[in-house]
Amino acid sequence: MWKVGDLTIDGRVVLGPMSGYTSEAYRLFMKPFGTALSYTEMVSDSAMMHNPRSDEYLMYGSCPFTGTQVFGSDPERMAIAAEECLKRNPNTDLFDVNMGCPVEKVVRRGAGSALMTDPARCGEIVRRIKEKTGIPVTAKIRLGQGADSMNFREVIAELEAAEVDAITVHARTRKERYAGIPHYDLMRDLREEMSVPLIVSGNVFSLDDAIGYTEITGADAVMVARGGIGNPFLVTQIDRWFRDGTRLPNPTVSQQVDWCLELADMLIAEKGEEMAAKKLRSIAPKFIVGCRHSREFRYRLATEIDDRASLEAILEEVRERLGDRVVRTLGYRTSVPEDD
Ligand SMILES: Cc1cc2nc3c(=O)[nH]c(=O)nc-3n(C[C@H](O)[C@H](O)[C@H](O)COP(=O)(O)O)c2cc1C
């Protein structure tokens, strides 16, 4: 158990914010696997203020605890946006401030990872949002802009002075985006230096990744992001190990098929069949990554899903051919060796 402000978080796995993925349906799907805290897709301060449609992205309250992630650059505007958002959705659990996004159109307006060039502003944003909303506020940062400007310690100090309630550190720089080996070595015993909970992010693809990164940094929790796409059971493996030291085996292909269909139904209910089918073309193949002789099926899942019926037809073929096998290595990793 650990605390984010007055919220008691029971579990060591946090679901990372991912735009295009972590909609309400996805968060609810992942929850029973053991995510103790989830984050919405990022939403800009102006969308939060002026566009009621942004509520569709966020959908509060049905998946406790969920952090609503805001991006922007002006402390006052961001605080007003959060206040508006909370008024419309009084059961919002907490806010998270995006200080890590490397995408050009976000950075160009001084938001996301660009904020880290101005540590005082990072603190000011947290301070103002806390003042205006009175609920917990967390922040998600990177190591810095590049190898020669890793100022995460300075940013952490400003955030702590602003009474941030927890900090996620993605162990890469803005320049590295999402590629390459994260630099956990630079975060050795970081938690000991901090006065608030630390969540670590970056390449959490296996239980051993989670154990290793926690040992190095002393983190309170690990963030599962890409590693959970197509491998929700990773969350259960990590959660269970941290609870009682049990190492659960990987699931069978047949279980993966069941979970993929469950997620499909939730996405269809949320987005409609056509939109959900598009999304599933990128998600469904990942459920059978790391499984021998699955390459042809992965290709078909990526190209032939038009609706639930076509998804189910392919997945049932997968089950018939490969169902009893235990999946070897799962997840997003592009380095998974080709298997057939
Ligand atoms: C498709 C995608 C969308 C993402 N969207 C967000 C976002 O909206 N806000 C955010 O703070 N991080 C976002 N991230 C970063 C993740 O939360 C996470 O920190 C990052 O992927 C590193 O973890 P991983 O290597 O385990 O995937 C996104 C990552 C991906 C791959």
The ligand as an SDF file (V2000), in Angstrom:
LIG
                    3D

 31 33  0  0  0  0  0  0  0  0999 V2000
    1.1150    5.0680  -28.2020 C   0  0  0  0  0  0  0  0  0  0  0  0
    1.6080    5.7590  -26.9650 C   0  0  0  0  0  0  0  0  0  0  0  0
    0.9010    6.8470  -26.4590 C   0  0  0  0  0  0  0  0  0  0  0  0
    1.3530    7.5000  -25.3050 C   0  0  0  0  0  0  0  0  0  0  0  0
    0.6220    8.5400  -24.8020 N   0  0  0  0  0  0  0  0  0  0  0  0
    1.0210    9.1480  -23.6420 C   0  0  0  0  0  0  0  0  0  0  0  0
    0.2360   10.1920  -23.0530 C   0  0  0  0  0  0  0  0  0  0  0  0
   -0.8390   10.5710  -23.5450 O   0  0  0  0  0  0  0  0  0  0  0  0
    0.7160   10.7650  -21.9230 N   0  0  0  0  0  0  0  0  0  0  0  0
    1.9030   10.3730  -21.3330 C   0  0  0  0  0  0  0  0  0  0  0  0
    2.2950   10.9240  -20.3020 O   0  0  0  0  0  0  0  0  0  0  0  0
    2.6440    9.3740  -21.8540 N   0  0  0  0  0  0  0  0  0  0  0  0
    2.2180    8.7510  -22.9770 C   0  0  0  0  0  0  0  0  0  0  0  0
    2.9630    7.6990  -23.4800 N   0  0  0  0  0  0  0  0  0  0  0  0
    4.1510    7.2180  -22.7380 C   0  0  0  0  0  0  0  0  0  0  0  0
    3.8400    6.0200  -21.8410 C   0  0  0  0  0  0  0  0  0  0  0  0
    2.9350    6.3570  -20.8130 O   0  0  0  0  0  0  0  0  0  0  0  0
    5.1280    5.4250  -21.2210 C   0  0  0  0  0  0  0  0  0  0  0  0
    5.6940    6.3380  -20.3370 O   0  0  0  0  0  0  0  0  0  0  0  0
    6.1630    5.0630  -22.2920 C   0  0  0  0  0  0  0  0  0  0  0  0
    5.5530    4.3240  -23.3390 O   0  0  0  0  0  0  0  0  0  0  0  0
    7.3180    4.2460  -21.7080 C   0  0  0  0  0  0  0  0  0  0  0  0
    6.9000    3.0120  -21.2190 O   0  0  0  0  0  0  0  0  0  0  0  0
    7.0510    1.6400  -22.0770 P   0  0  0  0  0  0  0  0  0  0  0  0
    8.4400    1.6540  -22.6630 O   0  0  0  0  0  0  0  0  0  0  0  0
    6.8750    0.5710  -21.0060 O   0  0  0  0  0  0  0  0  0  0  0  0
    5.9830    1.6460  -23.0990 O   0  0  0  0  0  0  0  0  0  0  0  0
    2.5340    7.0600  -24.6400 C   0  0  0  0  0  0  0  0  0  0  0  0
    3.2420    5.9700  -25.1650 C   0  0  0  0  0  0  0  0  0  0  0  0
    2.7970    5.3140  -26.3040 C   0  0  0  0  0  0  0  0  0  0  0  0
    3.5820    4.1490  -26.8320 C   0  0  0  0  0  0  0  0  0  0  0  0
  1  2  1  0
  2  3  1  0
  2 30  2  0
  3  4  2  0
  4  5  1  0
  4 28  1  0
  5  6  2  0
  6  7  1  0
  6 13  1  0
  7  8  2  0
  7  9  1  0
  9 10  1  0
 10 11  2  0
 10 12  1  0
 12 13  2  0
 13 14  1  0
 14 15  1  0
 14 28  1  0
 15 16  1  0
 16 17  1  0
 16 18  1  0
 18 19  1  0
 18 20  1  0
 20 21  1  0
 20 22  1  0
 22 23  1  0
 23 24  1  0
 24 25  2  0
 24 26  1  0
 24 27  1  0
 28 29  2  0
 29 30  1  0
 30 31  1  0
M  END
$$$$
